[in-house]
Amino acid sequence: MWPALWVDVLWDAGTIGERPDLDVRRPLVWDGDKEVTGTGFFFRVLLIRSDEGGGFVAGWLGCRWNRLLLEWSYTFKGNAHHIKGMHMAIDIGISESDRKSIVEGLSRLLSDTYVLYLKTHNFHWNVSGPMFRTLHLMFEEQYNELALAVDLIAERIRALGFPAPGTYSTYARLSSIKEEEGVPSAEEMIKQLVQGQEAVTRTARGIFPLLEKVSDEPTADLLTQRMQVHEKTAWMLRALLEG
């Protein structure tokens, strides 16, 4: 096993033209927490030291020019070994087209979950009436659980190799749950949340045929857990309307 180290460096445009072999005379340290601005190249460099003492080999990924991120693959020859470009294909036994289809379903689930989170939080703030304390606390428990679920779904999307949607406009377009513009009665809030919990369950269940086809057990496990939560929550909310 070779020790490896990622080094972030900011190069000016002239350096690359003069020394394509990692000239380190004029690097500027780049703070990874700050956005790179202006004209220049940002390189993330991988240095690996050989156990045989043969020196270092390195490869780079990406450049930033006026905030536009470009990516390519490149190979450097070092004293010891070669490193191919940094774009690694995902090989988990599921084709890219199938992963994309799964992500489309998960993106709808993420959107439903986020819209339901927002609606539940809204109702937590604005509920009133004789059941105020009961519903205020119940809605708080529910939106906290939904907030955690959003992260789990988004991370599964990323693990499948695609970006997770993260804008209100995308959520509104993909979600099957409608936002509430007004302040309904406490009873109407409960009804809407029952409908929302059931909608998320239907969205999750609709992804299963593809998951079974491609044997995506991790996603299936996540959705099974999500459906258990939503079906139980819908039952508890419906119980408030009985009697």
Biotite code that builds the C-alpha atoms (Angstrom):
import biotite.structure as struc

atoms = struc.array([
    struc.Atom([0.000, 0.000, 0.000], chain_id="A", res_id=1, res_name="MET", atom_name="CA", element="C"),
    struc.Atom([1.418, 3.397, -0.982], chain_id="A", res_id=2, res_name="TRP", atom_name="CA", element="C"),
    struc.Atom([0.799, 6.494, 1.116], chain_id="A", res_id=3, res_name="PRO", atom_name="CA", element="C"),
    struc.Atom([-1.089, 9.100, -0.926], chain_id="A", res_id=4, res_name="ALA", atom_name="CA", element="C"),
    struc.Atom([-1.729, 12.780, -0.407], chain_id="A", res_id=5, res_name="LEU", atom_name="CA", element="C"),
    struc.Atom([-4.112, 15.179, -2.157], chain_id="A", res_id=6, res_name="TRP", atom_name="CA", element="C"),
    struc.Atom([-2.583, 18.624, -2.584], chain_id="A", res_id=7, res_name="VAL", atom_name="CA", element="C"),
    struc.Atom([-4.692, 21.610, -3.680], chain_id="A", res_id=8, res_name="ASP", atom_name="CA", element="C"),
    struc.Atom([-2.749, 24.277, -5.569], chain_id="A", res_id=9, res_name="VAL", atom_name="CA", element="C"),
    struc.Atom([-3.687, 27.397, -7.525], chain_id="A", res_id=10, res_name="LEU", atom_name="CA", element="C"),
    struc.Atom([-1.569, 27.995, -10.605], chain_id="A", res_id=11, res_name="TRP", atom_name="CA", element="C"),
    struc.Atom([-1.505, 31.131, -12.715], chain_id="A", res_id=12, res_name="ASP", atom_name="CA", element="C"),
    struc.Atom([-2.182, 30.673, -16.422], chain_id="A", res_id=13, res_name="ALA", atom_name="CA", element="C"),
    struc.Atom([1.430, 31.310, -17.472], chain_id="A", res_id=14, res_name="GLY", atom_name="CA", element="C"),
    struc.Atom([2.878, 28.511, -15.370], chain_id="A", res_id=15, res_name="THR", atom_name="CA", element="C"),
    struc.Atom([0.973, 25.821, -17.230], chain_id="A", res_id=16, res_name="ILE", atom_name="CA", element="C"),
    struc.Atom([2.205, 27.013, -20.580], chain_id="A", res_id=17, res_name="GLY", atom_name="CA", element="C"),
    struc.Atom([5.809, 27.122, -19.432], chain_id="A", res_id=18, res_name="GLU", atom_name="CA", element="C"),
    struc.Atom([5.977, 23.947, -17.377], chain_id="A", res_id=19, res_name="ARG", atom_name="CA", element="C"),
    struc.Atom([3.384, 21.227, -18.029], chain_id="A", res_id=20, res_name="PRO", atom_name="CA", element="C"),
    struc.Atom([5.353, 18.881, -15.782], chain_id="A", res_id=21, res_name="ASP", atom_name="CA", element="C"),
    struc.Atom([4.092, 20.260, -12.459], chain_id="A", res_id=22, res_name="LEU", atom_name="CA", element="C"),
    struc.Atom([6.379, 23.261, -12.110], chain_id="A", res_id=23, res_name="ASP", atom_name="CA", element="C"),
    struc.Atom([6.078, 24.160, -8.420], chain_id="A", res_id=24, res_name="VAL", atom_name="CA", element="C"),
    struc.Atom([7.983, 27.446, -8.517], chain_id="A", res_id=25, res_name="ARG", atom_name="CA", element="C"),
    struc.Atom([4.889, 29.636, -8.502], chain_id="A", res_id=26, res_name="ARG", atom_name="CA", element="C"),
    struc.Atom([2.035, 27.826, -6.753], chain_id="A", res_id=27, res_name="PRO", atom_name="CA", element="C"),
    struc.Atom([-0.344, 29.684, -4.471], chain_id="A", res_id=28, res_name="LEU", atom_name="CA", element="C"),
    struc.Atom([-2.017, 27.797, -1.636], chain_id="A", res_id=29, res_name="VAL", atom_name="CA", element="C"),
    struc.Atom([-5.755, 27.562, -2.212], chain_id="A", res_id=30, res_name="TRP", atom_name="CA", element="C"),
    struc.Atom([-8.231, 27.440, 0.673], chain_id="A", res_id=31, res_name="ASP", atom_name="CA", element="C"),
    struc.Atom([-10.663, 24.661, -0.200], chain_id="A", res_id=32, res_name="GLY", atom_name="CA", element="C"),
    struc.Atom([-13.444, 26.426, 1.728], chain_id="A", res_id=33, res_name="ASP", atom_name="CA", element="C"),
    struc.Atom([-13.329, 29.451, -0.573], chain_id="A", res_id=34, res_name="LYS", atom_name="CA", element="C"),
    struc.Atom([-14.411, 29.699, -4.172], chain_id="A", res_id=35, res_name="GLU", atom_name="CA", element="C"),
    struc.Atom([-11.667, 30.244, -6.724], chain_id="A", res_id=36, res_name="VAL", atom_name="CA", element="C"),
    struc.Atom([-12.346, 33.464, -8.613], chain_id="A", res_id=37, res_name="THR", atom_name="CA", element="C"),
    struc.Atom([-10.709, 35.375, -11.414], chain_id="A", res_id=38, res_name="GLY", atom_name="CA", element="C"),
    struc.Atom([-8.527, 34.026, -14.196], chain_id="A", res_id=39, res_name="THR", atom_name="CA", element="C"),
    struc.Atom([-6.362, 31.043, -13.384], chain_id="A", res_id=40, res_name="GLY", atom_name="CA", element="C"),
    struc.Atom([-6.142, 27.315, -13.112], chain_id="A", res_id=41, res_name="PHE", atom_name="CA", element="C"),
    struc.Atom([-7.051, 25.243, -10.084], chain_id="A", res_id=42, res_name="PHE", atom_name="CA", element="C"),
    struc.Atom([-5.515, 21.790, -9.926], chain_id="A", res_id=43, res_name="PHE", atom_name="CA", element="C"),
    struc.Atom([-6.079, 19.026, -7.438], chain_id="A", res_id=44, res_name="ARG", atom_name="CA", element="C"),
    struc.Atom([-2.854, 17.042, -7.454], chain_id="A", res_id=45, res_name="VAL", atom_name="CA", element="C"),
    struc.Atom([-2.383, 13.490, -6.223], chain_id="A", res_id=46, res_name="LEU", atom_name="CA", element="C"),
    struc.Atom([1.111, 12.615, -4.994], chain_id="A", res_id=47, res_name="LEU", atom_name="CA", element="C"),
    struc.Atom([1.973, 8.973, -4.322], chain_id="A", res_id=48, res_name="ILE", atom_name="CA", element="C"),
    struc.Atom([5.270, 7.806, -2.877], chain_id="A", res_id=49, res_name="ARG", atom_name="CA", element="C"),
    struc.Atom([6.558, 4.421, -3.985], chain_id="A", res_id=50, res_name="SER", atom_name="CA", element="C"),
    struc.Atom([7.535, 1.821, -1.384], chain_id="A", res_id=51, res_name="ASP", atom_name="CA", element="C"),
    struc.Atom([10.541, 1.113, -3.552], chain_id="A", res_id=52, res_name="GLU", atom_name="CA", element="C"),
    struc.Atom([11.860, 4.615, -3.019], chain_id="A", res_id=53, res_name="GLY", atom_name="CA", element="C"),
    struc.Atom([11.522, 5.387, -6.707], chain_id="A", res_id=54, res_name="GLY", atom_name="CA", element="C"),
    struc.Atom([10.217, 8.917, -6.174], chain_id="A", res_id=55, res_name="GLY", atom_name="CA", element="C"),
    struc.Atom([6.818, 10.441, -6.777], chain_id="A", res_id=56, res_name="PHE", atom_name="CA", element="C"),
    struc.Atom([4.233, 10.235, -9.508], chain_id="A", res_id=57, res_name="VAL", atom_name="CA", element="C"),
    struc.Atom([1.360, 12.655, -9.901], chain_id="A", res_id=58, res_name="ALA", atom_name="CA", element="C"),
    struc.Atom([-1.814, 13.336, -11.817], chain_id="A", res_id=59, res_name="GLY", atom_name="CA", element="C"),
    struc.Atom([-4.185, 16.261, -11.913], chain_id="A", res_id=60, res_name="TRP", atom_name="CA", element="C"),
    struc.Atom([-7.933, 16.756, -12.286], chain_id="A", res_id=61, res_name="LEU", atom_name="CA", element="C"),
    struc.Atom([-9.721, 19.850, -13.493], chain_id="A", res_id=62, res_name="GLY", atom_name="CA", element="C"),
    struc.Atom([-9.099, 23.509, -14.074], chain_id="A", res_id=63, res_name="CYS", atom_name="CA", element="C"),
    struc.Atom([-11.118, 26.588, -13.190], chain_id="A", res_id=64, res_name="ARG", atom_name="CA", element="C"),
    struc.Atom([-11.156, 29.520, -15.595], chain_id="A", res_id=65, res_name="TRP", atom_name="CA", element="C"),
    struc.Atom([-13.291, 32.503, -14.635], chain_id="A", res_id=66, res_name="ASN", atom_name="CA", element="C"),
    struc.Atom([-15.354, 30.227, -12.366], chain_id="A", res_id=67, res_name="ARG", atom_name="CA", element="C"),
    struc.Atom([-16.017, 27.734, -15.178], chain_id="A", res_id=68, res_name="LEU", atom_name="CA", element="C"),
    struc.Atom([-14.999, 24.214, -14.153], chain_id="A", res_id=69, res_name="LEU", atom_name="CA", element="C"),
    struc.Atom([-13.489, 22.077, -16.891], chain_id="A", res_id=70, res_name="LEU", atom_name="CA", element="C"),
    struc.Atom([-12.463, 18.487, -16.372], chain_id="A", res_id=71, res_name="GLU", atom_name="CA", element="C"),
    struc.Atom([-10.297, 16.072, -18.294], chain_id="A", res_id=72, res_name="TRP", atom_name="CA", element="C"),
    struc.Atom([-8.069, 13.068, -17.765], chain_id="A", res_id=73, res_name="SER", atom_name="CA", element="C"),
    struc.Atom([-4.287, 13.233, -17.880], chain_id="A", res_id=74, res_name="TYR", atom_name="CA", element="C"),
    struc.Atom([-1.338, 10.939, -17.136], chain_id="A", res_id=75, res_name="THR", atom_name="CA", element="C"),
    struc.Atom([2.007, 11.919, -15.682], chain_id="A", res_id=76, res_name="PHE", atom_name="CA", element="C"),
    struc.Atom([5.102, 9.731, -15.898], chain_id="A", res_id=77, res_name="LYS", atom_name="CA", element="C"),
    struc.Atom([7.086, 9.644, -12.687], chain_id="A", res_id=78, res_name="GLY", atom_name="CA", element="C"),
    struc.Atom([10.144, 7.797, -11.499], chain_id="A", res_id=79, res_name="ASN", atom_name="CA", element="C"),
    struc.Atom([8.089, 4.889, -10.247], chain_id="A", res_id=80, res_name="ALA", atom_name="CA", element="C"),
    struc.Atom([4.699, 4.322, -11.853], chain_id="A", res_id=81, res_name="HIS", atom_name="CA", element="C"),
    struc.Atom([1.924, 5.807, -13.984], chain_id="A", res_id=82, res_name="HIS", atom_name="CA", element="C"),
    struc.Atom([-1.400, 7.133, -12.768], chain_id="A", res_id=83, res_name="ILE", atom_name="CA", element="C"),
    struc.Atom([-4.309, 7.273, -15.190], chain_id="A", res_id=84, res_name="LYS", atom_name="CA", element="C"),
    struc.Atom([-6.790, 10.161, -15.313], chain_id="A", res_id=85, res_name="GLY", atom_name="CA", element="C"),
    struc.Atom([-8.895, 10.720, -12.226], chain_id="A", res_id=86, res_name="MET", atom_name="CA", element="C"),
    struc.Atom([-12.309, 9.937, -13.741], chain_id="A", res_id=87, res_name="HIS", atom_name="CA", element="C"),
    struc.Atom([-13.092, 6.458, -12.446], chain_id="A", res_id=88, res_name="MET", atom_name="CA", element="C"),
    struc.Atom([-16.008, 4.543, -13.882], chain_id="A", res_id=89, res_name="ALA", atom_name="CA", element="C"),
    struc.Atom([-18.625, 3.240, -11.453], chain_id="A", res_id=90, res_name="ILE", atom_name="CA", element="C"),
    struc.Atom([-18.657, -0.545, -11.526], chain_id="A", res_id=91, res_name="ASP", atom_name="CA", element="C"),
    struc.Atom([-21.151, -1.804, -8.939], chain_id="A", res_id=92, res_name="ILE", atom_name="CA", element="C"),
    struc.Atom([-22.938, -4.314, -11.145], chain_id="A", res_id=93, res_name="GLY", atom_name="CA", element="C"),
    struc.Atom([-25.679, -1.915, -12.285], chain_id="A", res_id=94, res_name="ILE", atom_name="CA", element="C"),
    struc.Atom([-25.469, -0.288, -15.717], chain_id="A", res_id=95, res_name="SER", atom_name="CA", element="C"),
    struc.Atom([-25.346, 3.486, -16.048], chain_id="A", res_id=96, res_name="GLU", atom_name="CA", element="C"),
    struc.Atom([-28.746, 3.583, -17.760], chain_id="A", res_id=97, res_name="SER", atom_name="CA", element="C"),
    struc.Atom([-30.329, 1.573, -14.940], chain_id="A", res_id=98, res_name="ASP", atom_name="CA", element="C"),
    struc.Atom([-28.644, 3.727, -12.316], chain_id="A", res_id=99, res_name="ARG", atom_name="CA", element="C"),
    struc.Atom([-29.995, 6.805, -14.073], chain_id="A", res_id=100, res_name="LYS", atom_name="CA", element="C"),
    struc.Atom([-33.533, 5.371, -14.033], chain_id="A", res_id=101, res_name="SER", atom_name="CA", element="C"),
    struc.Atom([-33.222, 4.574, -10.331], chain_id="A", res_id=102, res_name="ILE", atom_name="CA", element="C"),
    struc.Atom([-31.966, 8.098, -9.642], chain_id="A", res_id=103, res_name="VAL", atom_name="CA", element="C"),
    struc.Atom([-34.946, 9.568, -11.490], chain_id="A", res_id=104, res_name="GLU", atom_name="CA", element="C"),
    struc.Atom([-37.225, 7.689, -9.117], chain_id="A", res_id=105, res_name="GLY", atom_name="CA", element="C"),
    struc.Atom([-35.159, 8.666, -6.088], chain_id="A", res_id=106, res_name="LEU", atom_name="CA", element="C"),
    struc.Atom([-35.237, 12.299, -7.206], chain_id="A", res_id=107, res_name="SER", atom_name="CA", element="C"),
    struc.Atom([-39.029, 12.195, -7.152], chain_id="A", res_id=108, res_name="ARG", atom_name="CA", element="C"),
    struc.Atom([-38.889, 10.585, -3.719], chain_id="A", res_id=109, res_name="LEU", atom_name="CA", element="C"),
    struc.Atom([-36.470, 13.250, -2.508], chain_id="A", res_id=110, res_name="LEU", atom_name="CA", element="C"),
    struc.Atom([-38.769, 15.957, -3.846], chain_id="A", res_id=111, res_name="SER", atom_name="CA", element="C"),
    struc.Atom([-41.833, 14.456, -2.182], chain_id="A", res_id=112, res_name="ASP", atom_name="CA", element="C"),
    struc.Atom([-39.943, 14.109, 1.082], chain_id="A", res_id=113, res_name="THR", atom_name="CA", element="C"),
    struc.Atom([-38.703, 17.693, 1.023], chain_id="A", res_id=114, res_name="TYR", atom_name="CA", element="C"),
    struc.Atom([-42.085, 19.194, 0.158], chain_id="A", res_id=115, res_name="VAL", atom_name="CA", element="C"),
    struc.Atom([-43.703, 17.114, 2.929], chain_id="A", res_id=116, res_name="LEU", atom_name="CA", element="C"),
    struc.Atom([-40.984, 18.285, 5.324], chain_id="A", res_id=117, res_name="TYR", atom_name="CA", element="C"),
    struc.Atom([-41.721, 21.911, 4.451], chain_id="A", res_id=118, res_name="LEU", atom_name="CA", element="C"),
    struc.Atom([-45.482, 21.436, 4.789], chain_id="A", res_id=119, res_name="LYS", atom_name="CA", element="C"),
    struc.Atom([-45.110, 19.669, 8.147], chain_id="A", res_id=120, res_name="THR", atom_name="CA", element="C"),
    struc.Atom([-42.827, 22.417, 9.435], chain_id="A", res_id=121, res_name="HIS", atom_name="CA", element="C"),
    struc.Atom([-45.317, 25.021, 8.250], chain_id="A", res_id=122, res_name="ASN", atom_name="CA", element="C"),
    struc.Atom([-48.135, 23.291, 10.104], chain_id="A", res_id=123, res_name="PHE", atom_name="CA", element="C"),
    struc.Atom([-45.973, 22.970, 13.221], chain_id="A", res_id=124, res_name="HIS", atom_name="CA", element="C"),
    struc.Atom([-45.614, 26.753, 13.262], chain_id="A", res_id=125, res_name="TRP", atom_name="CA", element="C"),
    struc.Atom([-49.204, 27.611, 12.432], chain_id="A", res_id=126, res_name="ASN", atom_name="CA", element="C"),
    struc.Atom([-51.420, 24.987, 14.044], chain_id="A", res_id=127, res_name="VAL", atom_name="CA", element="C"),
    struc.Atom([-53.967, 26.284, 16.571], chain_id="A", res_id=128, res_name="SER", atom_name="CA", element="C"),
    struc.Atom([-56.993, 25.087, 18.509], chain_id="A", res_id=129, res_name="GLY", atom_name="CA", element="C"),
    struc.Atom([-57.695, 22.681, 21.383], chain_id="A", res_id=130, res_name="PRO", atom_name="CA", element="C"),
    struc.Atom([-55.137, 20.137, 20.099], chain_id="A", res_id=131, res_name="MET", atom_name="CA", element="C"),
    struc.Atom([-52.391, 22.731, 19.713], chain_id="A", res_id=132, res_name="PHE", atom_name="CA", element="C"),
    struc.Atom([-49.803, 21.215, 22.037], chain_id="A", res_id=133, res_name="ARG", atom_name="CA", element="C"),
    struc.Atom([-50.350, 17.638, 20.848], chain_id="A", res_id=134, res_name="THR", atom_name="CA", element="C"),
    struc.Atom([-50.114, 18.553, 17.175], chain_id="A", res_id=135, res_name="LEU", atom_name="CA", element="C"),
    struc.Atom([-47.340, 21.104, 17.641], chain_id="A", res_id=136, res_name="HIS", atom_name="CA", element="C"),
    struc.Atom([-45.098, 18.473, 19.222], chain_id="A", res_id=137, res_name="LEU", atom_name="CA", element="C"),
    struc.Atom([-46.155, 15.681, 16.864], chain_id="A", res_id=138, res_name="MET", atom_name="CA", element="C"),
    struc.Atom([-45.469, 17.787, 13.786], chain_id="A", res_id=139, res_name="PHE", atom_name="CA", element="C"),
    struc.Atom([-42.057, 18.690, 15.194], chain_id="A", res_id=140, res_name="GLU", atom_name="CA", element="C"),
    struc.Atom([-41.141, 15.021, 15.544], chain_id="A", res_id=141, res_name="GLU", atom_name="CA", element="C"),
    struc.Atom([-42.295, 14.369, 12.015], chain_id="A", res_id=142, res_name="GLN", atom_name="CA", element="C"),
    struc.Atom([-40.432, 17.204, 10.278], chain_id="A", res_id=143, res_name="TYR", atom_name="CA", element="C"),
    struc.Atom([-37.231, 16.338, 12.157], chain_id="A", res_id=144, res_name="ASN", atom_name="CA", element="C"),
    struc.Atom([-37.477, 12.771, 10.906], chain_id="A", res_id=145, res_name="GLU", atom_name="CA", element="C"),
    struc.Atom([-38.123, 13.983, 7.355], chain_id="A", res_id=146, res_name="LEU", atom_name="CA", element="C"),
    struc.Atom([-35.091, 16.279, 7.504], chain_id="A", res_id=147, res_name="ALA", atom_name="CA", element="C"),
    struc.Atom([-32.876, 13.273, 8.233], chain_id="A", res_id=148, res_name="LEU", atom_name="CA", element="C"),
    struc.Atom([-34.537, 11.247, 5.490], chain_id="A", res_id=149, res_name="ALA", atom_name="CA", element="C"),
    struc.Atom([-33.777, 13.904, 2.880], chain_id="A", res_id=150, res_name="VAL", atom_name="CA", element="C"),
    struc.Atom([-30.062, 13.461, 3.533], chain_id="A", res_id=151, res_name="ASP", atom_name="CA", element="C"),
    struc.Atom([-30.221, 9.665, 3.283], chain_id="A", res_id=152, res_name="LEU", atom_name="CA", element="C"),
    struc.Atom([-32.011, 9.786, -0.067], chain_id="A", res_id=153, res_name="ILE", atom_name="CA", element="C"),
    struc.Atom([-29.682, 12.423, -1.491], chain_id="A", res_id=154, res_name="ALA", atom_name="CA", element="C"),
    struc.Atom([-26.615, 10.432, -0.435], chain_id="A", res_id=155, res_name="GLU", atom_name="CA", element="C"),
    struc.Atom([-27.967, 7.309, -2.144], chain_id="A", res_id=156, res_name="ARG", atom_name="CA", element="C"),
    struc.Atom([-28.400, 9.319, -5.342], chain_id="A", res_id=157, res_name="ILE", atom_name="CA", element="C"),
    struc.Atom([-24.777, 10.450, -5.086], chain_id="A", res_id=158, res_name="ARG", atom_name="CA", element="C"),
    struc.Atom([-23.590, 6.897, -4.447], chain_id="A", res_id=159, res_name="ALA", atom_name="CA", element="C"),
    struc.Atom([-25.249, 5.876, -7.713], chain_id="A", res_id=160, res_name="LEU", atom_name="CA", element="C"),
    struc.Atom([-23.152, 8.451, -9.540], chain_id="A", res_id=161, res_name="GLY", atom_name="CA", element="C"),
    struc.Atom([-25.525, 11.326, -10.213], chain_id="A", res_id=162, res_name="PHE", atom_name="CA", element="C"),
    struc.Atom([-26.107, 14.775, -8.684], chain_id="A", res_id=163, res_name="PRO", atom_name="CA", element="C"),
    struc.Atom([-28.947, 15.107, -6.188], chain_id="A", res_id=164, res_name="ALA", atom_name="CA", element="C"),
    struc.Atom([-31.561, 17.774, -6.965], chain_id="A", res_id=165, res_name="PRO", atom_name="CA", element="C"),
    struc.Atom([-31.397, 20.648, -4.505], chain_id="A", res_id=166, res_name="GLY", atom_name="CA", element="C"),
    struc.Atom([-33.591, 23.550, -5.615], chain_id="A", res_id=167, res_name="THR", atom_name="CA", element="C"),
    struc.Atom([-37.137, 24.530, -4.705], chain_id="A", res_id=168, res_name="TYR", atom_name="CA", element="C"),
    struc.Atom([-38.081, 24.785, -8.384], chain_id="A", res_id=169, res_name="SER", atom_name="CA", element="C"),
    struc.Atom([-36.949, 21.213, -9.027], chain_id="A", res_id=170, res_name="THR", atom_name="CA", element="C"),
    struc.Atom([-38.778, 19.902, -5.978], chain_id="A", res_id=171, res_name="TYR", atom_name="CA", element="C"),
    struc.Atom([-41.972, 21.679, -7.024], chain_id="A", res_id=172, res_name="ALA", atom_name="CA", element="C"),
    struc.Atom([-41.705, 20.200, -10.520], chain_id="A", res_id=173, res_name="ARG", atom_name="CA", element="C"),
    struc.Atom([-40.979, 16.627, -9.429], chain_id="A", res_id=174, res_name="LEU", atom_name="CA", element="C"),
    struc.Atom([-43.117, 16.325, -6.300], chain_id="A", res_id=175, res_name="SER", atom_name="CA", element="C"),
    struc.Atom([-46.581, 14.779, -6.287], chain_id="A", res_id=176, res_name="SER", atom_name="CA", element="C"),
    struc.Atom([-47.417, 16.775, -3.128], chain_id="A", res_id=177, res_name="ILE", atom_name="CA", element="C"),
    struc.Atom([-48.887, 20.253, -3.482], chain_id="A", res_id=178, res_name="LYS", atom_name="CA", element="C"),
    struc.Atom([-47.831, 23.113, -1.269], chain_id="A", res_id=179, res_name="GLU", atom_name="CA", element="C"),
    struc.Atom([-50.344, 24.754, 1.081], chain_id="A", res_id=180, res_name="GLU", atom_name="CA", element="C"),
    struc.Atom([-50.507, 28.507, 0.576], chain_id="A", res_id=181, res_name="GLU", atom_name="CA", element="C"),
    struc.Atom([-52.940, 29.292, 3.387], chain_id="A", res_id=182, res_name="GLY", atom_name="CA", element="C"),
    struc.Atom([-53.401, 28.275, 7.016], chain_id="A", res_id=183, res_name="VAL", atom_name="CA", element="C"),
    struc.Atom([-55.954, 25.455, 7.168], chain_id="A", res_id=184, res_name="PRO", atom_name="CA", element="C"),
    struc.Atom([-57.721, 24.239, 10.281], chain_id="A", res_id=185, res_name="SER", atom_name="CA", element="C"),
    struc.Atom([-55.995, 21.710, 12.528], chain_id="A", res_id=186, res_name="ALA", atom_name="CA", element="C"),
    struc.Atom([-58.205, 18.928, 11.179], chain_id="A", res_id=187, res_name="GLU", atom_name="CA", element="C"),
    struc.Atom([-57.409, 19.865, 7.584], chain_id="A", res_id=188, res_name="GLU", atom_name="CA", element="C"),
    struc.Atom([-53.699, 19.934, 8.421], chain_id="A", res_id=189, res_name="MET", atom_name="CA", element="C"),
    struc.Atom([-53.918, 16.371, 9.688], chain_id="A", res_id=190, res_name="ILE", atom_name="CA", element="C"),
    struc.Atom([-55.753, 15.260, 6.537], chain_id="A", res_id=191, res_name="LYS", atom_name="CA", element="C"),
    struc.Atom([-53.177, 16.884, 4.274], chain_id="A", res_id=192, res_name="GLN", atom_name="CA", element="C"),
    struc.Atom([-50.316, 15.267, 6.149], chain_id="A", res_id=193, res_name="LEU", atom_name="CA", element="C"),
    struc.Atom([-51.965, 11.856, 5.912], chain_id="A", res_id=194, res_name="VAL", atom_name="CA", element="C"),
    struc.Atom([-52.239, 12.383, 2.163], chain_id="A", res_id=195, res_name="GLN", atom_name="CA", element="C"),
    struc.Atom([-48.617, 13.518, 2.016], chain_id="A", res_id=196, res_name="GLY", atom_name="CA", element="C"),
    struc.Atom([-47.304, 10.511, 3.945], chain_id="A", res_id=197, res_name="GLN", atom_name="CA", element="C"),
    struc.Atom([-49.271, 8.189, 1.672], chain_id="A", res_id=198, res_name="GLU", atom_name="CA", element="C"),
    struc.Atom([-47.996, 9.999, -1.438], chain_id="A", res_id=199, res_name="ALA", atom_name="CA", element="C"),
    struc.Atom([-44.376, 9.484, -0.401], chain_id="A", res_id=200, res_name="VAL", atom_name="CA", element="C"),
    struc.Atom([-45.111, 5.807, 0.213], chain_id="A", res_id=201, res_name="THR", atom_name="CA", element="C"),
    struc.Atom([-46.582, 5.411, -3.283], chain_id="A", res_id=202, res_name="ARG", atom_name="CA", element="C"),
    struc.Atom([-43.580, 7.133, -4.856], chain_id="A", res_id=203, res_name="THR", atom_name="CA", element="C"),
    struc.Atom([-41.171, 4.846, -3.012], chain_id="A", res_id=204, res_name="ALA", atom_name="CA", element="C"),
    struc.Atom([-43.161, 1.717, -3.870], chain_id="A", res_id=205, res_name="ARG", atom_name="CA", element="C"),
    struc.Atom([-43.194, 2.672, -7.547], chain_id="A", res_id=206, res_name="GLY", atom_name="CA", element="C"),
    struc.Atom([-39.396, 2.364, -7.754], chain_id="A", res_id=207, res_name="ILE", atom_name="CA", element="C"),
    struc.Atom([-39.297, -1.261, -6.582], chain_id="A", res_id=208, res_name="PHE", atom_name="CA", element="C"),
    struc.Atom([-39.871, -3.064, -9.919], chain_id="A", res_id=209, res_name="PRO", atom_name="CA", element="C"),
    struc.Atom([-36.644, -1.630, -11.332], chain_id="A", res_id=210, res_name="LEU", atom_name="CA", element="C"),
    struc.Atom([-34.738, -2.296, -8.108], chain_id="A", res_id=211, res_name="LEU", atom_name="CA", element="C"),
    struc.Atom([-35.760, -5.944, -8.201], chain_id="A", res_id=212, res_name="GLU", atom_name="CA", element="C"),
    struc.Atom([-34.813, -6.216, -11.861], chain_id="A", res_id=213, res_name="LYS", atom_name="CA", element="C"),
    struc.Atom([-31.248, -4.970, -11.321], chain_id="A", res_id=214, res_name="VAL", atom_name="CA", element="C"),
    struc.Atom([-30.778, -6.346, -7.777], chain_id="A", res_id=215, res_name="SER", atom_name="CA", element="C"),
    struc.Atom([-30.236, -2.938, -6.173], chain_id="A", res_id=216, res_name="ASP", atom_name="CA", element="C"),
    struc.Atom([-30.619, -4.160, -2.596], chain_id="A", res_id=217, res_name="GLU", atom_name="CA", element="C"),
    struc.Atom([-29.158, -1.051, -0.894], chain_id="A", res_id=218, res_name="PRO", atom_name="CA", element="C"),
    struc.Atom([-31.755, 1.227, -2.489], chain_id="A", res_id=219, res_name="THR", atom_name="CA", element="C"),
    struc.Atom([-34.497, -1.317, -1.823], chain_id="A", res_id=220, res_name="ALA", atom_name="CA", element="C"),
    struc.Atom([-33.463, -1.460, 1.834], chain_id="A", res_id=221, res_name="ASP", atom_name="CA", element="C"),
    struc.Atom([-33.578, 2.331, 2.103], chain_id="A", res_id=222, res_name="LEU", atom_name="CA", element="C"),
    struc.Atom([-37.027, 2.491, 0.511], chain_id="A", res_id=223, res_name="LEU", atom_name="CA", element="C"),
    struc.Atom([-38.354, -0.291, 2.714], chain_id="A", res_id=224, res_name="THR", atom_name="CA", element="C"),
    struc.Atom([-37.315, 1.679, 5.787], chain_id="A", res_id=225, res_name="GLN", atom_name="CA", element="C"),
    struc.Atom([-38.852, 4.850, 4.381], chain_id="A", res_id=226, res_name="ARG", atom_name="CA", element="C"),
    struc.Atom([-42.170, 3.143, 3.619], chain_id="A", res_id=227, res_name="MET", atom_name="CA", element="C"),
    struc.Atom([-42.346, 1.683, 7.116], chain_id="A", res_id=228, res_name="GLN", atom_name="CA", element="C"),
    struc.Atom([-41.930, 5.154, 8.607], chain_id="A", res_id=229, res_name="VAL", atom_name="CA", element="C"),
    struc.Atom([-44.454, 6.819, 6.300], chain_id="A", res_id=230, res_name="HIS", atom_name="CA", element="C"),
    struc.Atom([-47.097, 4.110, 6.670], chain_id="A", res_id=231, res_name="GLU", atom_name="CA", element="C"),
    struc.Atom([-46.805, 4.206, 10.471], chain_id="A", res_id=232, res_name="LYS", atom_name="CA", element="C"),
    struc.Atom([-46.946, 8.007, 10.549], chain_id="A", res_id=233, res_name="THR", atom_name="CA", element="C"),
    struc.Atom([-50.008, 8.035, 8.287], chain_id="A", res_id=234, res_name="ALA", atom_name="CA", element="C"),
    struc.Atom([-51.724, 5.567, 10.632], chain_id="A", res_id=235, res_name="TRP", atom_name="CA", element="C"),
    struc.Atom([-50.975, 7.695, 13.689], chain_id="A", res_id=236, res_name="MET", atom_name="CA", element="C"),
    struc.Atom([-52.306, 10.816, 11.978], chain_id="A", res_id=237, res_name="LEU", atom_name="CA", element="C"),
    struc.Atom([-55.472, 9.044, 10.802], chain_id="A", res_id=238, res_name="ARG", atom_name="CA", element="C"),
    struc.Atom([-56.106, 7.897, 14.379], chain_id="A", res_id=239, res_name="ALA", atom_name="CA", element="C"),
    struc.Atom([-56.461, 11.544, 15.404], chain_id="A", res_id=240, res_name="LEU", atom_name="CA", element="C"),
    struc.Atom([-59.410, 11.899, 13.048], chain_id="A", res_id=241, res_name="LEU", atom_name="CA", element="C"),
    struc.Atom([-61.337, 8.890, 14.339], chain_id="A", res_id=242, res_name="GLU", atom_name="CA", element="C"),
    struc.Atom([-64.039, 8.963, 16.949], chain_id="A", res_id=243, res_name="GLY", atom_name="CA", element="C"),
])
